[in-house]
Amino acid sequence: MMNIDNILKLVQSGDLDIAEAKRLLEEGLSGAHTAPAGRLETAVQAGRTPEQPAIDKTVKEASGETPMRRTASFLSLSEEAVDDSLGYAQLDLSRPARTGFPEVVYGESKSAEQIAAIFERLAAHTDRVLATRVDADKAAYVMQRIPGVKHHPEARALTWLRSGEAVPDGGSYIAVVCAGTSDVPVAEEAAVTAECLGSRVERVYDVGVAGIHRLFRRLPVIREASAVVVVAGMEGALASVLGGLVAVPVIAVPTSIGYGASFQGVAALLSMLNACAPGISVVNIDNGFGAGYNAALIHQNGTKRDEN
């Protein structure tokens, strides 16, 4: 039996998940409970001890738990962490415990009924749900079936927050910058993703290199961001330009916007991958979601360090 200091160190380092830490602490306080198969029972099987509130508090403090990292059995890495009752999907209920954010629904090839059913199951276990690549007809069906769902038409996204509250104003933020108005749908997917995951976003749109003076007017806002998402089609030059002007990570998103030789975004992708400015990472063509997610990770991890 490990002592409490060792258990807490393992939780803080990420080598021990919350559910297993609780089980070990409970064994130390109330004695091991042996299941018929000869293995130790979980806290749910053995029953809560009088010391349970203190255990929950101790593990929560050690793990830096947020509302999305709940100390519930479904967040463990056991079979209980997967909901396969729908038949066509296996929902990853433990993802918030592992990564800090819930599973996201990719709606492109799913039916409206499938999106709604998955949305409902996820909403029962977490405090926020995001679905991307959802067209207007599917969105209307999901919103009619599930109260509180918000449709973001330009981003083609659906969001649901248990609290119903938007990201508060003020404080640090992510800048989402796009070259042209034609790139806005991808930029909005990045912005909505980051906002759903709890980050504040400042939008700086239509500042491409064809009229670079427009970009310079907005540089103070961009430079104050914790991370910058740059969305551009055509030759994708905006990422290189901004990479040499800011002191924070730049996440470049090539879009499929452009004339024939742009090859549906391949030209912008290669340009961004070959950028000479340092500090630039690149996601796939039109992948606003991936950029917004990465930016939210950078922003929120930086915020945690500042608070500590």
Secondary structure, 3 states (H helix, E strand, C coil): CCCHHHHHHHHHHCCCCHHHHHHHHHHHHHCCCECCCCCECCHHHHCCCCCHHHHHHHHHHHHCCCCCCCCCHHHCCCHHHEECCCCCCCEECCHHHHHCCCCCEECCCCCHHHHHHHHHHHHCCCCEEEEECCCHHHHHHHHHHCCCCEEECCCCEEEEECCCCCCCCCCCCEEEEECCHHHHHHHHHHHHHHHHCCCCEEEECCCCHHHCHHHHHCHHHHHCCCEEEEEECCCCCHHHHHHCCCCCCEEEEECCCCCHHHHHHHHHHHHHHCCCCCCEEECCCCCHHHHHHHHHHHHHHHHHHHHC
